[in-house]
Amino acid sequence: MTIKKRIVLSLLLLTVGCLSAQTVRKYSNDYLNIGIGARGLAMSNAQIASVSDVTSGYYNPAGLAFVNNNIQLSAMHAEYFAGIAKYDYVSAAFPIMDKSRTLGLTFIRFGVDDIPNTLNLYNADGSIDYNNIRSFSVGDYGLFLHYAQKINAIKKGEFAIGVSPKVVIRKVGTFANAIGFGIDVGLQYRIKGFRVGFMGRDLTSTFTAWKFKFTDAEKQVLLNTGNELPLNTLEIATPQLWLGFSYEYQFKKIFKIQPEVDVNFTTDGMRNVLVKSDKVSMDLNAGLEVSFVDIIYLRTGIGNIQKSTDDTGKKITTFQPNIGAGLGYKGIVRVDYAYTDIGDKSDALYSHVISLHLGFNKKDKKATNPTR
């Protein structure tokens, strides 16, 4: 075996090579399923029914119809895997036409930077030259456009519909890139304190086309080291269907308690979730928020319920708990915090997540609880 055959390539390049294995992939574009905003993450993403602020564009675009500010902005930065991966998002919402309709925009990036590229580590004579090492970045990007509208045909309660066309862009240094398109559709209905929501994520299926661009020299190194050359391929993210139920209990306009339970149906085959089958699997998230005069917020949630085996071989059920808090001021600003992870509590590292919400109103108008 030659020295070149013993070369250890970058982990990310090996991952790219695996992309050519199949066209319909489970967990395709899964970075878009992490969640956004510390409120949602603290409540284990149980947001489908209750969300009504700028983060609705991600969780359920119908909730944007209930934004009371003239402009609402939100931003978040988080780091995963001990700071290796960076996760950022920013969003905006703009109610129009007497606030019966709302436009919005959301941008998400999940990326790993400064990855060593060792393809050229060895010279032609087999000697090592560390000066040949270059770094590259792997970035996943999501851009969402949102439109939401209240439907006045419902006499009792409030009903809204929202739609979010999205563009997915993925880049692996200069080696590969992908682009995809999809549509999310949401519904929300409210009557008194009761909330019910529906969200169809990737409702039309999201198609992501990969294109690989290795140079001739890079292709030769891959072949010499026993790797297959990846082929241009197409990933398909199949629909996810969410149902959410929530109720807001209010006590003398001082305390509010809002629990929510969401059920998620995935259609890409068997997953390790609460209920699983070869065609459709079902997961469950639950969250709780307690607020004091819309200034102080305490939150918790559970999700990622899975079946696993402990050290003795016994079958057990695991879940991921999350906690968080928030501090707001007159609907103008709210800072939220979450202590959460993106995987099973025993396998992944927890992270501290902070997000910021801002609301702006015209001077002659006042908003009621606008940052929710």
VOMIKOL-607215 format. One record per residue (C-alpha): chain; x, y, z; residue number from 0. Coordinates in nm, 2 decimals. Example, Ala and Ser with C-alpha at 12.3 -4.5 7.8 and 13.67 -1.06 7.14 Angstrom:
BEGIN
A / 1.23 / -0.45 / 0.78 / 0 $
A / 1.37 / -0.11 / 0.71 / 1 $
***
This chain:
BEGIN
A / 0.00 / 0.00 / 0.00 / 0 $
A / 0.15 / 0.34 / -0.10 / 1 $
A / 0.18 / 0.64 / 0.13 / 2 $
A / -0.10 / 0.81 / -0.06 / 3 $
A / -0.34 / 0.53 / 0.00 / 4 $
A / -0.29 / 0.58 / 0.37 / 5 $
A / -0.38 / 0.94 / 0.37 / 6 $
A / -0.66 / 1.05 / 0.59 / 7 $
A / -0.89 / 1.29 / 0.41 / 8 $
A / -1.10 / 1.55 / 0.57 / 9 $
A / -1.41 / 1.43 / 0.75 / 10 $
A / -1.62 / 1.67 / 0.56 / 11 $
A / -1.49 / 1.55 / 0.22 / 12 $
A / -1.58 / 1.19 / 0.31 / 13 $
A / -1.93 / 1.31 / 0.40 / 14 $
A / -1.96 / 1.48 / 0.07 / 15 $
A / -1.87 / 1.15 / -0.10 / 16 $
A / -2.15 / 0.97 / 0.07 / 17 $
A / -2.41 / 1.21 / -0.08 / 18 $
A / -2.40 / 1.03 / -0.41 / 19 $
A / -2.52 / 0.71 / -0.24 / 20 $
A / -2.89 / 0.79 / -0.28 / 21 $
A / -3.12 / 1.05 / -0.41 / 22 $
A / -3.40 / 1.04 / -0.15 / 23 $
A / -3.23 / 1.09 / 0.18 / 24 $
A / -3.37 / 1.07 / 0.53 / 25 $
A / -3.29 / 1.39 / 0.73 / 26 $
A / -3.22 / 1.59 / 0.41 / 27 $
A / -3.16 / 1.95 / 0.49 / 28 $
A / -3.20 / 1.85 / 0.86 / 29 $
A / -3.03 / 2.17 / 0.98 / 30 $
A / -3.37 / 2.34 / 0.90 / 31 $
A / -3.53 / 2.12 / 1.17 / 32 $
A / -3.32 / 2.25 / 1.46 / 33 $
A / -3.54 / 2.54 / 1.55 / 34 $
A / -3.49 / 2.91 / 1.58 / 35 $
A / -3.52 / 3.16 / 1.87 / 36 $
A / -3.44 / 3.08 / 2.23 / 37 $
A / -3.82 / 3.08 / 2.32 / 38 $
A / -3.89 / 2.80 / 2.08 / 39 $
A / -3.58 / 2.60 / 2.16 / 40 $
A / -3.65 / 2.62 / 2.54 / 41 $
A / -4.00 / 2.48 / 2.47 / 42 $
A / -3.86 / 2.20 / 2.26 / 43 $
A / -3.99 / 2.36 / 1.94 / 44 $
A / -4.35 / 2.32 / 2.06 / 45 $
A / -4.46 / 2.64 / 1.88 / 46 $
A / -4.70 / 2.54 / 1.60 / 47 $
A / -5.02 / 2.66 / 1.77 / 48 $
A / -4.90 / 2.94 / 2.00 / 49 $
A / -4.63 / 3.12 / 1.80 / 50 $
A / -4.74 / 3.47 / 1.69 / 51 $
A / -4.42 / 3.67 / 1.67 / 52 $
A / -4.16 / 3.71 / 1.39 / 53 $
A / -4.03 / 3.36 / 1.45 / 54 $
A / -4.37 / 3.23 / 1.31 / 55 $
A / -4.21 / 3.25 / 0.97 / 56 $
A / -4.01 / 2.94 / 1.06 / 57 $
A / -4.25 / 2.76 / 1.30 / 58 $
A / -4.58 / 2.83 / 1.13 / 59 $
A / -4.61 / 3.12 / 0.89 / 60 $
A / -4.98 / 3.17 / 0.97 / 61 $
A / -4.88 / 3.31 / 1.31 / 62 $
A / -4.73 / 3.61 / 1.14 / 63 $
A / -5.09 / 3.74 / 1.08 / 64 $
A / -5.11 / 3.80 / 1.46 / 65 $
A / -4.79 / 4.02 / 1.48 / 66 $
A / -4.91 / 4.36 / 1.63 / 67 $
A / -4.59 / 4.57 / 1.58 / 68 $
A / -4.54 / 4.77 / 1.27 / 69 $
A / -4.20 / 4.61 / 1.23 / 70 $
A / -4.06 / 4.31 / 1.42 / 71 $
A / -3.70 / 4.18 / 1.41 / 72 $
A / -3.53 / 3.89 / 1.57 / 73 $
A / -3.18 / 3.74 / 1.56 / 74 $
A / -2.99 / 3.45 / 1.72 / 75 $
A / -2.64 / 3.31 / 1.75 / 76 $
A / -2.56 / 2.97 / 1.88 / 77 $
A / -2.27 / 2.73 / 1.88 / 78 $
A / -2.28 / 2.35 / 1.87 / 79 $
A / -2.03 / 2.07 / 1.93 / 80 $
A / -1.81 / 2.27 / 2.16 / 81 $
A / -1.81 / 2.57 / 1.92 / 82 $
A / -1.72 / 2.38 / 1.61 / 83 $
A / -2.04 / 2.46 / 1.43 / 84 $
A / -2.20 / 2.80 / 1.42 / 85 $
A / -2.58 / 2.85 / 1.39 / 86 $
A / -2.72 / 3.19 / 1.31 / 87 $
A / -3.05 / 3.33 / 1.20 / 88 $
A / -3.22 / 3.67 / 1.15 / 89 $
A / -3.58 / 3.74 / 1.06 / 90 $
A / -3.82 / 4.03 / 1.00 / 91 $
A / -4.19 / 4.08 / 0.98 / 92 $
A / -4.39 / 4.37 / 0.83 / 93 $
A / -4.77 / 4.38 / 0.89 / 94 $
A / -4.95 / 4.56 / 0.61 / 95 $
A / -5.31 / 4.66 / 0.51 / 96 $
A / -5.42 / 4.75 / 0.87 / 97 $
A / -5.23 / 4.45 / 1.00 / 98 $
A / -5.46 / 4.20 / 0.84 / 99 $
A / -5.17 / 4.07 / 0.63 / 100 $
A / -4.80 / 4.03 / 0.70 / 101 $
A / -4.49 / 3.99 / 0.49 / 102 $
A / -4.17 / 3.84 / 0.63 / 103 $
A / -3.82 / 3.72 / 0.57 / 104 $
A / -3.60 / 3.47 / 0.74 / 105 $
A / -3.23 / 3.38 / 0.69 / 106 $
A / -3.06 / 3.08 / 0.85 / 107 $
A / -2.70 / 2.96 / 0.83 / 108 $
A / -2.55 / 2.65 / 0.99 / 109 $
A / -2.18 / 2.62 / 0.91 / 110 $
A / -1.84 / 2.48 / 1.00 / 111 $
A / -1.54 / 2.70 / 0.92 / 112 $
A / -1.16 / 2.65 / 0.89 / 113 $
A / -1.17 / 2.28 / 0.80 / 114 $
A / -0.82 / 2.15 / 0.69 / 115 $
A / -0.81 / 2.03 / 0.33 / 116 $
A / -0.54 / 1.76 / 0.32 / 117 $
A / -0.58 / 1.66 / -0.04 / 118 $
A / -0.25 / 1.82 / -0.13 / 119 $
A / -0.07 / 1.72 / 0.19 / 120 $
A / 0.17 / 1.48 / 0.01 / 121 $
A / 0.40 / 1.59 / -0.28 / 122 $
A / 0.45 / 1.38 / -0.59 / 123 $
A / 0.76 / 1.22 / -0.43 / 124 $
A / 0.56 / 1.11 / -0.12 / 125 $
A / 0.70 / 1.38 / 0.11 / 126 $
A / 0.48 / 1.57 / 0.34 / 127 $
A / 0.44 / 1.94 / 0.29 / 128 $
A / 0.22 / 2.11 / 0.55 / 129 $
A / 0.23 / 2.43 / 0.36 / 130 $
A / 0.00 / 2.27 / 0.11 / 131 $
A / -0.28 / 2.25 / 0.36 / 132 $
A / -0.56 / 2.49 / 0.29 / 133 $
A / -0.88 / 2.55 / 0.49 / 134 $
A / -1.24 / 2.56 / 0.36 / 135 $
A / -1.59 / 2.61 / 0.50 / 136 $
A / -1.90 / 2.41 / 0.48 / 137 $
A / -2.22 / 2.62 / 0.50 / 138 $
A / -2.59 / 2.54 / 0.48 / 139 $
A / -2.81 / 2.84 / 0.41 / 140 $
A / -3.19 / 2.88 / 0.41 / 141 $
A / -3.38 / 3.18 / 0.28 / 142 $
A / -3.75 / 3.20 / 0.35 / 143 $
A / -4.01 / 3.45 / 0.22 / 144 $
A / -4.33 / 3.47 / 0.42 / 145 $
A / -4.69 / 3.58 / 0.36 / 146 $
A / -4.97 / 3.55 / 0.61 / 147 $
A / -5.33 / 3.67 / 0.61 / 148 $
A / -5.63 / 3.66 / 0.84 / 149 $
A / -5.94 / 3.50 / 0.70 / 150 $
A / -6.25 / 3.69 / 0.80 / 151 $
A / -6.50 / 3.43 / 0.68 / 152 $
A / -6.48 / 3.26 / 1.02 / 153 $
A / -6.74 / 3.42 / 1.25 / 154 $
A / -6.62 / 3.28 / 1.58 / 155 $
A / -6.25 / 3.31 / 1.67 / 156 $
A / -5.97 / 3.41 / 1.45 / 157 $
A / -5.83 / 3.21 / 1.15 / 158 $
A / -5.51 / 3.27 / 0.96 / 159 $
A / -5.32 / 3.11 / 0.68 / 160 $
A / -4.95 / 3.15 / 0.58 / 161 $
A / -4.71 / 3.03 / 0.31 / 162 $
A / -4.33 / 3.03 / 0.30 / 163 $
A / -4.15 / 2.96 / -0.02 / 164 $
A / -3.78 / 2.88 / 0.05 / 165 $
A / -3.45 / 2.85 / -0.12 / 166 $
A / -3.19 / 2.61 / 0.02 / 167 $
A / -2.82 / 2.66 / -0.06 / 168 $
A / -2.54 / 2.43 / 0.05 / 169 $
A / -2.17 / 2.48 / -0.01 / 170 $
A / -1.87 / 2.26 / 0.06 / 171 $
A / -1.57 / 2.48 / -0.01 / 172 $
A / -1.49 / 2.48 / -0.38 / 173 $
A / -1.57 / 2.11 / -0.41 / 174 $
A / -1.95 / 2.10 / -0.41 / 175 $
A / -2.26 / 2.31 / -0.39 / 176 $
A / -2.63 / 2.25 / -0.40 / 177 $
A / -2.95 / 2.45 / -0.44 / 178 $
A / -3.30 / 2.35 / -0.37 / 179 $
A / -3.66 / 2.49 / -0.35 / 180 $
A / -3.96 / 2.41 / -0.14 / 181 $
A / -4.28 / 2.55 / 0.02 / 182 $
A / -4.41 / 2.55 / 0.38 / 183 $
A / -4.78 / 2.61 / 0.45 / 184 $
A / -4.94 / 2.69 / 0.79 / 185 $
A / -5.28 / 2.74 / 0.95 / 186 $
A / -5.38 / 2.87 / 1.29 / 187 $
A / -5.72 / 2.90 / 1.46 / 188 $
A / -5.78 / 3.08 / 1.78 / 189 $
A / -6.10 / 3.10 / 2.00 / 190 $
A / -6.07 / 3.26 / 2.34 / 191 $
A / -5.76 / 3.10 / 2.50 / 192 $
A / -5.76 / 2.79 / 2.28 / 193 $
A / -5.50 / 2.77 / 2.00 / 194 $
A / -5.47 / 2.50 / 1.73 / 195 $
A / -5.21 / 2.50 / 1.45 / 196 $
A / -5.12 / 2.30 / 1.14 / 197 $
A / -4.78 / 2.32 / 0.96 / 198 $
A / -4.69 / 2.14 / 0.64 / 199 $
A / -4.31 / 2.16 / 0.61 / 200 $
A / -4.17 / 2.08 / 0.26 / 201 $
A / -4.53 / 2.03 / 0.17 / 202 $
A / -4.45 / 2.00 / -0.20 / 203 $
A / -4.12 / 1.81 / -0.12 / 204 $
A / -3.80 / 2.01 / -0.13 / 205 $
A / -3.57 / 1.91 / -0.42 / 206 $
A / -3.20 / 1.99 / -0.37 / 207 $
A / -2.96 / 1.94 / -0.66 / 208 $
A / -2.59 / 1.87 / -0.58 / 209 $
A / -2.31 / 1.95 / -0.82 / 210 $
A / -1.95 / 1.85 / -0.76 / 211 $
A / -1.65 / 2.04 / -0.89 / 212 $
A / -1.32 / 1.86 / -0.81 / 213 $
A / -1.02 / 1.94 / -1.02 / 214 $
A / -0.84 / 1.66 / -1.22 / 215 $
A / -0.56 / 1.66 / -0.96 / 216 $
A / -0.81 / 1.63 / -0.67 / 217 $
A / -1.00 / 1.35 / -0.85 / 218 $
A / -0.67 / 1.16 / -0.89 / 219 $
A / -0.59 / 1.19 / -0.52 / 220 $
A / -0.94 / 1.07 / -0.43 / 221 $
A / -0.90 / 0.76 / -0.65 / 222 $
A / -0.55 / 0.69 / -0.53 / 223 $
A / -0.68 / 0.69 / -0.17 / 224 $
A / -0.96 / 0.44 / -0.23 / 225 $
A / -1.25 / 0.69 / -0.25 / 226 $
A / -1.52 / 0.70 / -0.50 / 227 $
A / -1.58 / 1.01 / -0.70 / 228 $
A / -1.91 / 1.16 / -0.60 / 229 $
A / -2.17 / 1.21 / -0.88 / 230 $
A / -2.41 / 1.50 / -0.93 / 231 $
A / -2.73 / 1.39 / -0.75 / 232 $
A / -3.07 / 1.50 / -0.63 / 233 $
A / -3.19 / 1.50 / -0.27 / 234 $
A / -3.56 / 1.50 / -0.19 / 235 $
A / -3.69 / 1.62 / 0.15 / 236 $
A / -4.04 / 1.46 / 0.19 / 237 $
A / -4.32 / 1.64 / 0.37 / 238 $
A / -4.35 / 1.68 / 0.74 / 239 $
A / -4.70 / 1.74 / 0.89 / 240 $
A / -4.73 / 1.91 / 1.23 / 241 $
A / -5.04 / 1.95 / 1.45 / 242 $
A / -5.02 / 2.18 / 1.76 / 243 $
A / -5.26 / 2.24 / 2.05 / 244 $
A / -5.22 / 2.51 / 2.31 / 245 $
A / -5.42 / 2.70 / 2.57 / 246 $
A / -5.35 / 3.03 / 2.74 / 247 $
A / -5.45 / 3.05 / 3.11 / 248 $
A / -5.45 / 3.41 / 3.24 / 249 $
A / -5.48 / 3.51 / 3.60 / 250 $
A / -5.59 / 3.87 / 3.67 / 251 $
A / -5.37 / 4.00 / 3.39 / 252 $
A / -5.06 / 3.92 / 3.60 / 253 $
A / -4.97 / 3.56 / 3.54 / 254 $
A / -5.01 / 3.36 / 3.21 / 255 $
A / -4.95 / 2.99 / 3.17 / 256 $
A / -4.94 / 2.85 / 2.82 / 257 $
A / -4.87 / 2.48 / 2.76 / 258 $
A / -4.85 / 2.33 / 2.41 / 259 $
A / -4.83 / 1.99 / 2.27 / 260 $
A / -4.72 / 1.93 / 1.90 / 261 $
A / -4.73 / 1.61 / 1.70 / 262 $
A / -4.50 / 1.57 / 1.41 / 263 $
A / -4.56 / 1.32 / 1.13 / 264 $
A / -4.26 / 1.24 / 0.90 / 265 $
A / -4.30 / 1.06 / 0.56 / 266 $
A / -3.94 / 0.95 / 0.48 / 267 $
A / -3.96 / 0.61 / 0.64 / 268 $
A / -3.89 / 0.46 / 0.98 / 269 $
A / -3.72 / 0.69 / 1.24 / 270 $
A / -3.63 / 0.63 / 1.60 / 271 $
A / -3.92 / 0.83 / 1.74 / 272 $
A / -4.22 / 0.78 / 1.97 / 273 $
A / -4.42 / 0.59 / 1.71 / 274 $
A / -4.25 / 0.45 / 1.40 / 275 $
A / -4.35 / 0.25 / 1.09 / 276 $
A / -4.20 / 0.18 / 0.75 / 277 $
A / -4.39 / 0.47 / 0.58 / 278 $
A / -4.49 / 0.73 / 0.85 / 279 $
A / -4.34 / 0.80 / 1.19 / 280 $
A / -4.48 / 1.02 / 1.46 / 281 $
A / -4.29 / 1.23 / 1.72 / 282 $
A / -4.42 / 1.45 / 2.00 / 283 $
A / -4.29 / 1.77 / 2.15 / 284 $
A / -4.43 / 1.95 / 2.46 / 285 $
A / -4.35 / 2.29 / 2.60 / 286 $
A / -4.46 / 2.53 / 2.88 / 287 $
A / -4.43 / 2.90 / 2.92 / 288 $
A / -4.51 / 3.09 / 3.24 / 289 $
A / -4.50 / 3.47 / 3.22 / 290 $
A / -4.54 / 3.76 / 3.47 / 291 $
A / -4.70 / 4.08 / 3.34 / 292 $
A / -4.54 / 4.01 / 3.01 / 293 $
A / -4.20 / 4.10 / 3.15 / 294 $
A / -4.05 / 3.78 / 3.30 / 295 $
A / -4.08 / 3.45 / 3.11 / 296 $
A / -3.99 / 3.10 / 3.23 / 297 $
A / -4.00 / 2.81 / 2.99 / 298 $
A / -3.93 / 2.44 / 2.97 / 299 $
A / -4.00 / 2.16 / 2.72 / 300 $
A / -3.93 / 1.79 / 2.63 / 301 $
A / -3.88 / 1.64 / 2.29 / 302 $
A / -3.66 / 1.40 / 2.09 / 303 $
A / -3.83 / 1.09 / 2.25 / 304 $
A / -3.64 / 0.78 / 2.14 / 305 $
A / -3.61 / 0.41 / 2.21 / 306 $
A / -3.26 / 0.29 / 2.30 / 307 $
A / -3.07 / 0.03 / 2.49 / 308 $
A / -2.88 / 0.09 / 2.81 / 309 $
A / -2.55 / -0.07 / 2.92 / 310 $
A / -2.73 / -0.39 / 3.04 / 311 $
A / -2.91 / -0.44 / 2.72 / 312 $
A / -3.25 / -0.33 / 2.86 / 313 $
A / -3.48 / -0.13 / 2.63 / 314 $
A / -3.54 / 0.22 / 2.76 / 315 $
A / -3.71 / 0.54 / 2.65 / 316 $
A / -3.50 / 0.86 / 2.65 / 317 $
A / -3.60 / 1.22 / 2.59 / 318 $
A / -3.44 / 1.56 / 2.57 / 319 $
A / -3.53 / 1.83 / 2.83 / 320 $
A / -3.48 / 2.20 / 2.77 / 321 $
A / -3.52 / 2.51 / 2.99 / 322 $
A / -3.51 / 2.88 / 2.93 / 323 $
A / -3.61 / 3.23 / 3.03 / 324 $
A / -3.69 / 3.56 / 2.89 / 325 $
A / -3.70 / 3.93 / 2.99 / 326 $
A / -3.91 / 4.19 / 2.80 / 327 $
A / -3.99 / 4.56 / 2.82 / 328 $
A / -4.32 / 4.71 / 2.70 / 329 $
A / -4.32 / 4.50 / 2.38 / 330 $
A / -4.02 / 4.70 / 2.25 / 331 $
A / -3.74 / 4.45 / 2.33 / 332 $
A / -3.72 / 4.10 / 2.46 / 333 $
A / -3.41 / 3.89 / 2.53 / 334 $
A / -3.46 / 3.51 / 2.55 / 335 $
A / -3.23 / 3.24 / 2.68 / 336 $
A / -3.23 / 2.86 / 2.63 / 337 $
A / -3.02 / 2.58 / 2.76 / 338 $
A / -3.06 / 2.31 / 2.49 / 339 $
A / -2.90 / 2.07 / 2.26 / 340 $
A / -2.98 / 1.92 / 1.91 / 341 $
A / -2.97 / 1.55 / 2.00 / 342 $
A / -3.03 / 1.30 / 2.27 / 343 $
A / -2.94 / 1.42 / 2.61 / 344 $
A / -2.68 / 1.15 / 2.66 / 345 $
A / -2.50 / 1.19 / 2.33 / 346 $
A / -2.49 / 1.56 / 2.25 / 347 $
A / -2.35 / 1.87 / 2.42 / 348 $
A / -2.59 / 2.13 / 2.56 / 349 $
A / -2.55 / 2.49 / 2.45 / 350 $
A / -2.64 / 2.83 / 2.57 / 351 $
A / -2.86 / 3.01 / 2.32 / 352 $
A / -2.95 / 3.37 / 2.33 / 353 $
A / -3.19 / 3.55 / 2.09 / 354 $
A / -3.31 / 3.90 / 2.06 / 355 $
A / -3.66 / 4.03 / 1.96 / 356 $
A / -3.73 / 4.40 / 1.87 / 357 $
A / -4.06 / 4.56 / 1.80 / 358 $
A / -4.12 / 4.90 / 1.65 / 359 $
A / -4.45 / 5.09 / 1.64 / 360 $
A / -4.57 / 5.42 / 1.51 / 361 $
A / -4.60 / 5.69 / 1.78 / 362 $
A / -4.98 / 5.70 / 1.76 / 363 $
A / -5.03 / 5.33 / 1.79 / 364 $
A / -4.98 / 5.09 / 2.08 / 365 $
A / -4.93 / 4.72 / 2.06 / 366 $
A / -5.06 / 4.46 / 2.31 / 367 $
A / -4.81 / 4.19 / 2.39 / 368 $
A / -4.65 / 4.25 / 2.05 / 369 $
A / -4.34 / 4.04 / 2.08 / 370 $
A / -4.52 / 3.71 / 2.13 / 371 $
***
